[in-house]
Amino acid sequence: SSAMASSLNQCALLINGETVVMHKKTIYTSHFSHCHHGHIIGHDHHGHSIGPDHDGHIIGHNRHGDSNGHDHHGHSIGHDHDGHIIDHNSHDHSNGNDHHGRSNGHDHHSHSIVHDHHGHILGHDHHRHRIGQDHDGHIIGHNRHGDSNGHDHHGLSIGDDRDGHIIGHNRHGDSNGHEHHGHSIGHDHDGHIIDHNSHDHSNGNDHHGRSNGHDHHSHSIVHDHHGHILGHDHHRHRIGQDHDGHIIGHNRHGDSNGHDHHGLSIGDDRDGHIIGHNRHGDSNGHEHHGHSIGHEHHGHIIGHNPHGHSIGHNRHTQSICDFHCDK
């Protein structure tokens, strides 16, 4: 009689005219107990009776347990000993296909490839490498990373570290001793020393590096209400000097106007003497006391009295002898 079974997870098989209900891998019939495959014991997966031969092989199967139609390796007839279809490659692609299973002479898009008279794919060498690539498939002149020669095995330019930075430089390409802006440590973002002005003078110093309010002797300076140093104009020149620092009315030698480029008064020779005068400032024709030659040290003509009269003459230039004779 038929077995009763739940309606859940069940299926029915018609075996020898008898309905068999399988439920949760348990089969109930008047003849069979359950099997862990869910197959009726003594039946194959089609529900057919199984019978081993005297060698213990299933009837209709060879010693490998393969059904008839298989060779002694258990391979289906028409397959080689690797289990590949005869006339097919290791990928079970028909002969005439490459190892990608593509028809010879076709690319991976199944497009026909044009070959030259050597049988090479156009644009490829006799190694089937693209022209311009070496036998490893690398671009000629490039390493295995595709980096041009002159690069190390990381693909970095020789002289770079593994981050691609020049050795001895930080990640900004700035040399060591610089901060993350590439400025020397101790400098601000303008490249100036911290706490120094644009001239790299300490704060509180002028553009000459002098402390504000001090002159070049480091002496304190007094300023007027315009901020000018007392005694100086708005150009920081001393009052009375021009913009070249020369005294007004004087040339670049400090000589007053009316002097030549030697600083000499115009009309003086290169020794500073008036032209036509000796080194005492006396006119030519004078002796070393400044007296006219022929004059004595009082300036009187030699042989003349203090009045300039010849000795022996009165003030009327008359000879004293003549005057007395007239009388």
C-alpha positions as CSV (number, residue, x, y, z in Angstrom):
1,S,0.0,0.0,0.0
2,S,1.1,3.6,-0.5
3,A,2.7,5.4,2.3
4,M,1.2,8.5,3.9
5,A,3.4,11.6,4.0
6,S,3.2,15.2,4.7
7,S,2.5,17.6,1.9
8,L,5.7,19.7,2.8
9,N,8.9,19.1,1.0
10,Q,7.7,16.0,-0.7
11,C,7.7,14.6,-4.2
12,A,6.3,11.4,-5.7
13,L,8.0,8.8,-7.9
14,L,6.2,6.1,-9.8
15,I,8.3,2.9,-9.3
16,N,7.1,-0.4,-10.5
17,G,3.6,0.9,-10.6
18,E,3.9,2.0,-6.9
19,T,3.8,5.6,-5.7
20,V,6.7,6.5,-3.5
21,V,6.6,9.7,-1.5
22,M,10.0,11.3,-0.6
23,H,9.9,13.6,2.4
24,K,12.9,15.1,4.1
25,K,15.2,12.5,2.5
26,T,13.0,9.7,4.0
27,I,11.2,7.4,1.7
28,Y,8.4,5.1,2.8
29,T,7.2,2.1,0.8
30,S,6.0,-1.3,1.6
31,H,9.4,-2.6,0.5
32,F,12.1,0.0,1.2
33,S,13.6,1.9,4.1
34,H,15.1,5.4,3.8
35,C,18.5,6.3,2.2
36,H,20.6,9.4,3.0
37,H,20.7,10.5,-0.6
38,G,17.0,10.4,-0.8
39,H,17.3,7.6,-3.5
40,I,15.5,4.4,-3.1
41,I,18.0,1.8,-1.9
42,G,19.1,-0.3,-4.9
43,H,18.0,2.4,-7.4
44,D,19.9,5.0,-9.3
45,H,19.0,8.7,-9.4
46,H,16.5,7.9,-12.1
47,G,14.7,5.5,-9.8
48,H,15.9,2.5,-11.8
49,S,17.0,-0.7,-10.2
50,I,20.8,-1.0,-9.9
51,G,22.6,-4.2,-9.9
52,P,26.4,-4.8,-9.6
53,D,28.2,-7.3,-11.7
54,H,30.4,-10.0,-10.3
55,D,33.2,-7.6,-10.0
56,G,31.1,-5.3,-7.9
57,H,30.7,-2.8,-10.8
58,I,27.4,-1.4,-11.5
59,I,25.9,-3.1,-14.5
60,G,26.5,-0.9,-17.6
61,H,29.4,0.9,-16.0
62,N,33.2,0.2,-16.4
63,R,35.6,-0.3,-13.5
64,H,35.9,3.4,-13.0
65,G,32.2,3.6,-12.3
66,D,31.7,5.4,-15.6
67,S,28.9,4.4,-17.8
68,N,29.4,2.6,-21.1
69,G,30.7,4.9,-23.8
70,H,33.7,5.8,-21.8
71,D,37.2,4.5,-22.3
72,H,39.4,2.7,-19.8
73,H,40.4,6.0,-18.3
74,G,36.8,6.7,-17.5
75,H,36.8,9.3,-20.2
76,S,33.9,9.7,-22.5
77,I,34.8,8.3,-25.9
78,G,35.9,11.2,-28.0
79,H,37.9,12.7,-25.2
80,D,41.7,12.5,-24.8
81,H,43.4,11.2,-21.6
82,D,43.3,14.7,-20.2
83,G,39.6,14.7,-20.5
84,H,39.7,17.3,-23.3
85,I,37.6,16.8,-26.4
86,I,39.7,15.4,-29.1
87,D,40.9,18.1,-31.5
88,H,40.3,20.7,-28.8
89,N,43.0,22.5,-26.8
90,S,43.4,22.6,-23.1
91,H,40.6,25.1,-22.9
92,D,38.3,22.8,-24.8
93,H,38.5,25.2,-27.7
94,S,38.6,23.7,-31.2
95,N,41.9,23.4,-32.9
96,G,42.6,26.6,-34.9
97,N,41.9,28.7,-31.8
98,D,44.6,30.3,-29.7
99,H,45.0,29.8,-26.0
100,H,42.3,32.4,-25.4
101,G,39.9,30.3,-27.4
102,R,39.9,32.9,-30.2
103,S,40.1,31.8,-33.7
104,N,43.6,32.1,-35.0
105,G,44.0,35.4,-36.8
106,H,41.4,37.1,-34.7
107,D,41.8,39.5,-31.7
108,H,39.8,39.4,-28.5
109,H,37.0,41.3,-30.2
110,S,36.8,38.4,-32.8
111,H,38.0,40.9,-35.4
112,S,40.3,39.5,-38.1
113,I,43.9,40.4,-37.6
114,V,46.0,41.5,-40.6
115,H,49.4,39.7,-40.8
116,D,52.4,40.7,-42.8
117,H,54.2,38.3,-45.2
118,H,56.2,36.9,-42.3
119,G,52.9,35.8,-40.6
120,H,53.4,38.5,-38.0
121,I,50.5,40.6,-36.8
122,L,50.9,44.0,-38.2
123,G,52.6,46.3,-35.7
124,H,54.1,43.3,-33.8
125,D,57.5,41.8,-34.0
126,H,58.3,38.1,-34.6
127,H,57.8,37.5,-30.8
128,R,54.2,38.8,-31.2
129,H,55.2,41.8,-29.1
130,R,54.0,45.2,-30.1
131,I,56.7,47.1,-31.9
132,G,58.4,49.4,-29.3
133,Q,58.1,46.8,-26.5
134,D,60.7,44.3,-25.4
135,H,60.2,40.6,-25.0
136,D,58.6,41.2,-21.5
137,G,56.0,43.5,-23.0
138,H,57.7,46.6,-21.5
139,I,58.0,49.7,-23.5
140,I,61.6,49.8,-24.8
141,G,63.6,52.2,-22.6
142,H,61.3,51.6,-19.7
143,N,61.6,49.3,-16.7
144,R,59.2,46.7,-15.6
145,H,57.0,49.4,-13.9
146,G,56.7,51.3,-17.2
147,D,59.0,54.0,-15.9
148,S,61.6,55.4,-18.2
149,N,65.3,54.5,-17.7
150,G,66.9,56.6,-15.0
151,H,64.3,55.4,-12.6
152,D,64.8,52.9,-9.8
153,H,62.8,49.7,-9.2
154,H,60.1,51.7,-7.6
155,G,59.6,53.7,-10.8
156,L,61.2,56.7,-9.0
157,S,63.8,58.9,-10.6
158,I,67.2,57.9,-9.4
159,G,68.0,60.3,-6.5
160,D,64.4,60.2,-5.3
161,D,63.2,58.4,-2.1
162,R,60.4,55.9,-2.2
163,D,57.8,58.7,-1.9
164,G,59.1,60.3,-5.1
165,H,60.8,63.1,-3.2
166,I,64.4,64.1,-3.9
167,I,66.6,62.5,-1.3
168,G,67.3,65.1,1.4
169,H,64.1,67.0,0.6
170,N,60.7,67.0,2.2
171,R,57.4,66.2,0.6
172,H,57.3,69.7,-0.9
173,G,60.6,69.2,-2.6
174,D,62.2,71.6,-0.2
175,S,65.6,70.6,1.3
176,N,65.8,69.3,4.9
177,G,65.7,72.1,7.5
178,H,62.6,73.6,5.9
179,E,59.1,73.5,7.3
180,H,56.0,72.4,5.5
181,H,55.7,75.6,3.5
182,G,59.2,74.9,2.1
183,H,60.6,77.8,4.2
184,S,63.7,77.5,6.2
185,I,62.9,76.6,9.8
186,G,62.8,79.9,11.7
187,H,61.4,81.8,8.7
188,D,57.8,83.0,8.2
189,H,55.7,82.3,5.1
190,D,57.4,85.2,3.3
191,G,60.8,83.6,3.8
192,H,61.8,86.2,6.3
193,I,63.4,85.3,9.6
194,I,60.7,85.2,12.3
195,D,60.5,88.5,14.3
196,H,62.5,90.2,11.5
197,N,61.3,92.7,9.0
198,S,61.4,92.4,5.2
199,H,65.1,93.2,5.3
200,D,65.7,90.4,7.8
201,H,66.5,93.0,10.5
202,S,65.1,92.3,13.9
203,N,61.8,93.9,14.6
204,G,62.3,97.4,16.0
205,N,65.1,98.1,13.6
206,D,65.1,100.4,10.6
207,H,66.0,99.3,7.1
208,H,69.7,99.8,8.0
209,G,69.3,97.3,10.8
210,R,69.6,100.0,13.4
211,S,67.4,100.1,16.4
212,N,64.5,102.5,15.7
213,G,65.4,105.9,17.2
214,H,69.1,105.3,17.0
215,D,71.7,106.6,14.5
216,H,74.5,104.6,12.9
217,H,76.5,105.1,16.1
218,S,73.7,103.5,18.1
219,H,73.1,106.8,19.7
220,S,69.5,107.8,20.5
221,I,68.0,110.2,18.0
222,V,65.6,113.0,18.9
223,H,62.8,113.4,16.3
224,D,60.4,116.3,15.7
225,H,56.7,116.1,15.5
226,H,56.9,115.1,11.8
227,G,59.0,112.1,12.8
228,H,62.1,113.6,11.3
229,I,65.4,113.5,13.1
230,L,66.1,117.0,14.5
231,G,68.4,118.8,12.2
232,H,67.4,116.6,9.2
233,D,64.9,117.2,6.4
234,H,62.2,114.7,5.2
235,H,64.9,113.0,3.1
236,R,66.8,112.2,6.3
237,H,69.5,114.6,5.1
238,R,71.1,117.0,7.5
239,I,69.7,120.5,7.0
240,G,72.1,122.5,4.9
241,Q,73.1,119.5,2.8
242,D,71.8,118.5,-0.6
243,H,70.4,115.0,-1.5
244,D,74.0,113.8,-2.1
245,G,75.0,114.8,1.4
246,H,77.0,117.8,0.2
247,I,76.8,121.1,2.0
248,I,74.5,123.4,0.0
249,G,76.6,125.8,-2.0
250,H,79.6,123.5,-2.0
251,N,80.8,121.0,-4.6
252,R,81.3,117.3,-4.1
253,H,84.7,118.1,-2.6
254,G,83.1,120.2,0.1
255,D,84.5,123.4,-1.4
256,S,82.2,126.4,-1.8
257,N,81.0,127.5,-5.1
258,G,83.5,129.6,-7.1
259,H,86.0,126.8,-6.7
260,D,87.2,124.5,-9.4
261,H,87.0,120.7,-9.4
262,H,90.1,120.6,-7.2
263,G,88.3,122.6,-4.6
264,L,90.5,125.6,-5.4
265,S,89.1,129.1,-5.9
266,I,88.7,129.8,-9.5
267,G,91.8,131.9,-10.5
268,D,94.1,129.9,-8.3
269,D,96.7,127.5,-9.5
270,R,96.8,123.8,-8.5
271,D,98.7,124.7,-5.4
272,G,95.9,127.1,-4.3
273,H,97.9,130.2,-5.1
274,I,96.4,133.0,-7.1
275,I,97.6,132.7,-10.6
276,G,100.5,135.1,-11.1
277,H,101.3,135.1,-7.4
278,N,104.0,133.2,-5.6
279,R,103.4,130.7,-2.8
280,H,103.0,133.6,-0.4
281,G,100.2,135.1,-2.3
282,D,102.5,137.8,-3.6
283,S,102.4,139.0,-7.2
284,N,105.2,137.8,-9.4
285,G,108.1,140.2,-9.2
286,H,108.1,140.1,-5.5
287,E,110.6,138.4,-3.2
288,H,110.0,135.8,-0.6
289,H,108.8,138.4,1.9
290,G,106.1,139.5,-0.5
291,H,108.0,142.6,-1.3
292,S,108.5,143.8,-4.9
293,I,111.9,142.9,-6.0
294,G,114.1,146.1,-5.5
295,H,112.3,147.0,-2.3
296,E,113.5,146.6,1.2
297,H,111.6,144.9,4.0
298,H,109.5,148.0,4.7
299,G,108.4,147.9,1.1
300,H,110.4,150.9,0.2
301,I,112.4,151.0,-2.9
302,I,116.0,150.4,-2.0
303,G,117.8,153.8,-1.9
304,H,114.6,155.6,-1.1
305,N,113.3,157.1,2.1
306,P,110.0,156.1,3.7
307,H,108.3,158.7,1.5
308,G,109.5,156.9,-1.6
309,H,111.9,159.7,-2.4
310,S,115.4,158.9,-3.5
311,I,117.8,159.4,-0.7
312,G,119.3,163.0,-1.0
313,H,116.0,164.3,-2.5
314,N,113.3,166.3,-0.8
315,R,109.6,165.7,-1.3
316,H,109.7,167.9,-4.4
317,T,112.2,165.4,-5.8
318,Q,114.7,168.2,-5.8
319,S,118.2,167.5,-4.9
320,I,119.0,168.8,-1.5
321,C,122.2,170.2,-2.9
322,D,120.4,172.1,-5.7
323,F,117.9,173.6,-3.2
324,H,120.7,175.0,-1.1
325,C,122.6,176.3,-4.0
326,D,119.5,178.2,-5.2
327,K,119.3,179.9,-1.8
